[in-house]
């Protein structure tokens, strides 16, 4: 009798588990059969992390552009290869000698190390964003330097000059989310344009101010005042081009309306900022600020061993950068993840080098056939990732010694980051940890779900070319996530 009871209990557990799985697959089928997806492409996969069994799927091997969920790959790779405590370094050198009058008969060099946290709004207040430069200035003063006969030279060459990754759209490049990475990034590689608008619909807007001051920037303004609410402006201009032009509308009756714009040359901006600070503190620089790119020099042709290192600045710990990357979906930080892994592993900090390192690493862990990553942020529409690729990555990271750091870098449904309004007050709240991705005609989520029944799942859902609004699609996805969270 006892044996029979145990057998029946085991059978009940098995049947209950199988029934729960069927519910998830049924919910998946219902979701995918919705008429709004008649012309859409969908890739979906849910895997039990412990058993590695597929619980539910739909076109799980179909590779699609997934927008910002691609950040799961760049942040995971950086965490695995560099570790959470890694800190990028930026170094300050001088060449030449300092004479008895306090004149440095030479140059000051700023050697980039791919640190995206320098003056970043995510780590310091607006008032303190130049505090790190004050420290550098103090190092110059301690040496007794009162005059620099040469220049301030910013050198980001070890990270290359690709500007932005392949596949980024022209309409993205000039805007805040299209700021490209650099070996010398500063102030999140952004410039703040402020505008005054009139009370007349369709009238031109007036440029109020630009901060920080951007050397040699040419701006062409085609923005109009409008009764339409919000920022409807697009800026245009490529990397290293000092020409920016803007079109679109801003609301009427505004003063100092702020629009964030990508910085056209962070390396040059860096040299300009440091020279300005030195001049403001009565340290004269006799030759204008310069950049390695414009001087056509590279670190490989520059003998830093012959120069004097006067300071090495350590940036934020990698895990802090990763937390903001995933929680706030910061494209610039994600691109820097690629730069840093390339530089640390091959001494080449370019996006191309980082992509190779990332591809080689994950191809040794799981089948990456059909996986095409052209950037670290997901802004490239040339990316192609399947739900299977995502769940394979997530399962690998669940076994990592940094699994906890990785999981808790992700937004939590109904609670934090880009997921704070997803499944709020519903079954998946506090149970779903995921990265979201949104672009025109693209919506995706990938991450972990801890079910109320004890299941631990890795999942990914990618939808392209849906025929409903993003908000309606989000509701339909949330309904599916709630089923997974209760089975």
C-alpha positions in Angstrom: 0.0 0.0 0.0 2.8 2.3 0.9 4.6 1.6 -2.4 1.4 2.3 -4.3 1.0 5.6 -2.5 4.5 6.7 -3.3 4.0 5.6 -7.0 0.8 7.5 -7.2 2.4 10.6 -5.7 5.3 10.4 -8.1 2.9 10.0 -11.0 0.9 13.0 -9.8 4.0 15.2 -9.7 5.0 14.1 -13.2 1.6 14.7 -14.6 1.3 18.0 -12.8 4.7 19.1 -14.2 3.8 17.9 -17.7 0.4 19.7 -17.5 2.2 22.9 -16.5 4.5 22.6 -19.5 1.5 22.0 -21.8 -0.1 25.2 -20.4 3.1 27.2 -21.3 3.2 25.7 -24.8 -0.6 26.3 -25.3 -0.1 29.9 -24.2 2.7 30.1 -26.7 0.6 28.8 -29.5 -2.2 31.2 -28.7 0.2 34.1 -28.6 1.8 33.2 -31.9 -1.6 32.6 -33.6 -2.7 36.1 -32.9 -3.8 38.0 -36.1 -1.4 40.9 -35.3 1.4 38.5 -36.1 0.1 37.4 -39.5 3.1 39.0 -41.3 5.5 38.9 -38.3 8.6 36.9 -37.5 8.8 35.4 -34.1 11.5 33.4 -32.3 10.6 32.0 -28.8 12.2 29.6 -26.4 11.8 28.6 -22.8 14.3 26.2 -21.2 14.4 24.6 -17.8 17.8 25.7 -16.5 18.3 22.5 -14.4 17.2 19.8 -16.9 18.1 21.8 -20.0 14.8 20.6 -21.4 12.8 22.9 -23.8 9.5 23.7 -22.1 8.0 25.7 -24.9 9.1 27.1 -28.2 8.2 28.6 -31.6 10.7 29.0 -34.4 13.4 28.9 -31.7 16.3 28.8 -34.2 15.1 31.7 -36.3 17.7 34.5 -36.2 16.3 38.0 -36.0 17.3 41.5 -35.1 16.5 41.8 -31.4 17.5 45.4 -30.5 18.8 46.0 -27.0 18.6 42.4 -25.8 21.9 42.0 -27.7 23.5 43.8 -24.6 23.2 40.4 -22.8 26.0 39.2 -25.0 28.4 42.1 -24.6 27.9 42.4 -20.8 28.2 38.7 -20.3 31.4 38.5 -22.3 33.0 41.4 -20.4 32.0 40.0 -17.1 33.4 36.5 -17.9 36.7 37.7 -19.5 37.5 40.8 -17.3 35.7 40.1 -14.0 33.4 42.5 -12.0 36.2 44.3 -10.3 38.1 45.3 -13.5 38.6 49.1 -13.9 39.7 50.8 -17.1 42.6 53.1 -16.8 43.4 56.5 -18.5 47.0 57.7 -18.2 48.6 61.1 -18.2 52.1 61.6 -19.5 54.5 64.4 -20.2 57.4 64.5 -22.6 60.3 67.0 -22.5 61.8 68.6 -19.4 60.6 71.2 -16.9 62.9 74.1 -16.6 63.5 76.5 -13.7 60.8 78.9 -14.9 58.1 76.1 -14.7 58.0 75.7 -18.4 57.4 72.1 -19.7 59.3 72.1 -22.9 57.1 69.5 -24.5 53.6 68.2 -24.5 51.0 66.6 -22.1 49.6 63.4 -23.4 46.3 61.8 -22.4 46.4 58.1 -23.3 42.9 56.6 -23.6 42.0 53.3 -21.9 38.4 53.0 -23.1 36.8 54.2 -19.8 33.1 55.2 -20.4 32.6 56.5 -16.9 34.7 59.7 -17.1 32.4 62.6 -16.3 29.4 60.3 -16.8 26.0 61.5 -15.5 25.4 58.0 -14.2 28.3 58.2 -11.7 28.6 61.9 -10.9 26.4 65.0 -10.7 26.4 67.7 -13.4 28.3 69.9 -11.0 31.0 67.3 -10.4 31.5 66.0 -13.9 34.8 67.8 -14.4 36.1 66.7 -10.9 38.4 64.1 -12.4 40.0 66.8 -14.6 40.6 68.8 -11.5 42.6 65.9 -10.1 44.7 65.8 -13.2 45.2 69.5 -13.1 46.5 69.2 -9.6 49.1 66.6 -10.7 50.4 69.2 -13.2 50.6 71.9 -10.6 52.4 69.6 -8.2 55.2 69.2 -10.8 55.5 73.0 -10.8 54.4 73.4 -14.4 53.2 76.9 -15.2 53.6 76.8 -19.0 53.4 74.1 -21.6 55.4 75.0 -24.7 53.7 72.3 -26.7 50.1 71.0 -26.7 47.6 68.9 -24.9 47.4 65.8 -27.1 44.6 63.3 -26.6 45.4 59.8 -27.8 42.5 57.3 -28.2 44.3 55.4 -31.0 44.6 52.1 -29.2 40.8 51.8 -29.5 40.7 52.7 -33.2 38.6 55.2 -35.1 35.7 53.2 -36.4 33.4 55.8 -35.0 30.3 53.6 -34.7 29.7 49.9 -35.5 28.5 48.6 -38.8 24.7 48.6 -39.3 23.8 51.8 -37.4 21.3 53.9 -39.2 22.1 57.4 -40.4 19.0 58.7 -38.5 20.5 57.4 -35.2 24.0 58.7 -35.4 23.5 62.3 -34.4 21.2 61.5 -31.4 22.0 60.8 -27.8 21.4 57.0 -28.2 23.7 57.0 -31.2 26.8 58.2 -29.4 29.7 56.1 -30.5 32.5 54.6 -28.3 36.0 56.0 -28.1 39.2 55.2 -26.3 38.7 58.6 -24.7 35.0 59.0 -23.9 33.9 62.0 -21.9 30.5 63.2 -20.5 28.8 60.1 -22.0 30.0 61.5 -25.4 27.0 63.8 -25.4 26.4 67.5 -25.9 23.3 69.3 -24.5 21.6 71.7 -26.9 19.0 74.0 -25.3 16.4 75.8 -27.4 13.8 78.5 -26.9 10.5 78.1 -28.8 7.9 80.7 -29.6 4.1 80.7 -29.1 3.5 80.4 -32.9 3.0 77.0 -34.4 5.5 76.4 -37.2 7.9 79.2 -36.3 11.7 78.6 -36.1 13.2 77.8 -32.7 16.1 79.7 -31.3 19.3 78.0 -30.1 19.8 79.0 -26.5 23.1 77.3 -25.5 25.4 74.4 -26.1 27.1 72.6 -23.2 29.9 71.6 -23.2 31.2 74.1 -25.7 32.2 72.0 -28.7 35.2 73.1 -30.7 34.6 74.0 -34.4 31.0 72.7 -34.3 28.8 73.9 -37.2 25.1 73.7 -36.5 22.2 74.0 -39.0 18.9 74.5 -37.3 15.6 73.5 -39.1 13.6 72.8 -36.0 10.1 74.4 -35.7 7.8 75.2 -32.8 4.7 73.0 -32.6 1.5 72.4 -30.6 2.7 68.8 -30.6 4.0 67.6 -27.2 7.4 66.4 -26.4 10.8 66.2 -28.2 10.2 65.3 -31.9 13.7 66.3 -33.1 16.3 64.3 -34.9 19.9 65.4 -35.2 22.0 64.3 -38.1 25.8 64.0 -38.5 28.4 61.3 -38.7 31.3 60.5 -36.4 34.2 63.0 -36.7 32.1 65.4 -38.8 31.8 68.8 -37.1 28.6 69.5 -38.9 25.3 68.8 -37.1 21.9 69.7 -38.4 18.5 69.1 -36.9 14.9 68.9 -38.0 11.5 68.2 -36.4 9.5 70.0 -33.7 9.6 71.1 -30.1 6.6 72.3 -28.0 5.6 75.9 -28.1 6.4 78.4 -25.3 9.5 76.7 -24.0 12.7 78.2 -22.8 15.9 76.1 -22.5 14.3 73.0 -23.8 17.1 70.4 -23.6 18.0 67.9 -26.4 20.9 65.5 -26.0 23.1 65.1 -29.1 26.0 62.8 -29.8 29.5 64.3 -29.6 31.2 64.4 -32.9 34.8 63.8 -31.7 35.2 62.8 -28.1 39.0 62.5 -28.4 39.3 66.1 -29.6 36.8 67.3 -27.0 38.9 65.6 -24.3 42.0 67.6 -25.2 39.9 70.8 -25.5 38.4 70.3 -22.0 41.7 69.7 -20.3 43.4 72.7 -22.0 40.5 75.0 -21.0 40.8 73.9 -17.4 44.6 74.5 -17.3 44.2 77.9 -18.9 41.5 78.8 -16.4 44.0 77.9 -13.6 46.8 80.1 -15.1 48.7 77.2 -16.7 49.4 78.5 -20.2 49.4 76.1 -23.1 51.2 77.7 -26.0 50.1 75.4 -28.8 46.5 74.5 -29.4 45.0 71.2 -28.2 45.4 68.3 -30.6 44.1 64.7 -31.2 46.1 61.7 -32.3 43.7 61.1 -35.1 44.1 64.5 -36.6 47.9 64.2 -36.2 47.8 60.9 -38.0 49.7 59.1 -35.3 48.9 55.9 -33.4 50.0 54.5 -30.1 52.0 51.8 -32.0 54.1 54.6 -33.4 54.3 56.5 -30.1 57.0 55.6 -27.6 55.3 56.0 -24.2 58.2 54.3 -22.5 60.2 57.4 -23.3 57.6 59.6 -21.6 57.0 60.2 -18.0 53.8 58.8 -16.5 52.5 61.3 -14.0 49.1 59.8 -13.2 46.9 56.8 -13.9 43.2 57.3 -13.4 41.1 54.2 -12.6 37.5 54.3 -13.7 34.4 52.7 -12.3 34.4 49.0 -11.6 33.1 47.0 -14.5 30.1 45.6 -12.6 28.9 49.1 -11.9 29.1 49.9 -15.6 27.3 46.6 -16.5 24.5 47.3 -14.0 23.7 50.6 -15.7 24.2 49.1 -19.2 21.5 46.5 -18.5 19.3 48.4 -16.1 19.1 51.6 -18.2 20.0 50.1 -21.6 22.9 52.5 -22.3 24.2 51.9 -25.8 27.5 53.7 -25.2 28.4 51.5 -22.3 27.6 48.3 -24.2 29.8 49.3 -27.0 32.6 50.0 -24.5 32.3 46.4 -23.3 33.4 45.2 -26.8 36.2 47.8 -26.9 37.5 46.7 -23.5 37.5 42.9 -24.1 39.2 43.5 -27.4 41.9 45.7 -25.9 42.5 43.5 -22.8 42.8 40.3 -24.8 44.5 41.5 -28.0 45.7 45.0 -27.4 43.3 46.2 -30.1 40.4 48.1 -28.6 38.4 48.5 -31.8 34.9 47.2 -32.2 36.1 44.7 -34.8 38.6 43.2 -32.4 36.0 43.0 -29.6 33.5 41.2 -31.8 36.1 38.6 -32.7 36.9 37.9 -29.1 33.2 37.7 -28.2 32.4 35.3 -31.1 35.4 33.1 -30.3 34.5 32.9 -26.6 30.9 31.9 -27.0 31.5 29.5 -30.0 33.5 27.4 -27.5 30.5 27.2 -25.2 27.5 26.5 -27.4 26.4 26.3 -31.1 26.6 29.8 -32.5 25.7 28.9 -36.0 23.3 31.6 -37.3 24.4 34.2 -34.6 25.6 37.5 -36.1 26.5 40.3 -33.8 27.8 43.5 -35.4 27.8 45.6 -32.2 27.5 45.4 -28.4 24.3 47.4 -27.9 21.8 46.0 -30.4 21.4 49.3 -32.3 22.6 47.6 -35.5 19.8 46.2 -37.6 22.3 43.8 -39.1 22.3 41.8 -35.9 20.7 38.3 -36.1 20.1 36.3 -32.9 17.7 33.5 -32.3 15.8 32.7 -29.1 18.0 29.5 -28.8 21.2 31.7 -28.8 19.8 33.7 -26.0 18.7 30.8 -23.8 22.1 29.1 -24.4 23.9 32.2 -23.2 21.6 32.6 -20.2 22.1 28.9 -19.2 25.9 29.3 -19.5 25.8 32.4 -17.3 23.6 30.6 -14.8 26.6 28.3 -14.2 29.2 31.1 -14.1 31.0 32.1 -10.9 29.5 35.6 -11.7 26.0 34.2 -12.2 24.5 36.3 -9.3 26.1 39.5 -10.5 24.8 38.9 -14.0 21.3 38.0 -13.0 20.9 41.0 -10.7 22.3 43.4 -13.3 19.0 42.8 -15.1 15.8 44.8 -14.6 13.1 43.1 -12.6 9.5 43.0 -13.9 7.2 45.5 -12.2 10.1 46.8 -10.1 13.2 48.3 -11.8 14.9 49.7 -14.9 13.3 49.3 -18.3 10.9 46.6 -16.9 9.5 48.7 -14.0 6.1 48.9 -15.8 6.1 45.3 -17.2 3.7 42.8 -15.5 3.3 45.3 -12.7 0.9 43.9 -10.1 0.7 40.6 -12.1 2.1 37.1 -11.6 5.5 37.8 -13.2 6.3 40.8 -11.0 9.4 40.1 -9.0 9.9 36.8 -10.8 11.1 37.9 -14.2 14.7 39.2 -14.6 15.3 40.3 -18.2 16.7 42.7 -20.8 14.3 44.3 -23.1 14.8 45.5 -26.6 12.7 48.0 -28.6 13.2 49.5 -32.1 10.8 50.4 -34.9 8.9 47.1 -35.6 11.1 45.2 -33.1 10.2 44.1 -29.6 12.1 41.5 -27.5 12.8 40.2 -24.0 15.3 37.7 -22.8 16.3 36.6 -19.3 15.2 34.5 -16.4 11.9 33.6 -14.8 11.6 32.0 -11.3 8.2 30.3 -11.4 5.9 30.3 -8.3 5.9 26.5 -8.7 9.7 26.3 -8.3 10.7 26.2 -11.9 13.8 28.1 -13.0 13.6 29.1 -16.6 15.8 30.8 -19.2 13.6 32.4 -21.9 13.8 34.7 -25.0 11.0 36.2 -27.1 11.7 38.2 -30.2 9.0 39.7 -32.5 9.7 41.6 -35.7 7.1 43.4 -37.9 4.0 43.1 -35.7 0.8 44.9 -36.7 -0.1 46.5 -33.4 1.2 49.2 -31.2 4.2 48.6 -29.0 2.1 49.0 -25.9 -0.5 46.4 -27.1 2.3 44.0 -28.0 3.8 44.5 -24.5 0.5 43.5 -23.0 0.3 40.4 -25.1 3.9 39.4 -24.1 3.2 40.1 -20.4 0.3 37.7 -20.5 2.6 34.9 -21.8 5.2 35.7 -19.2 2.6 35.5 -16.4 1.7 32.0 -17.6 5.4 30.9 -17.4 5.7 32.5 -14.0 2.9 30.4 -12.6 3.9 27.0 -14.1 
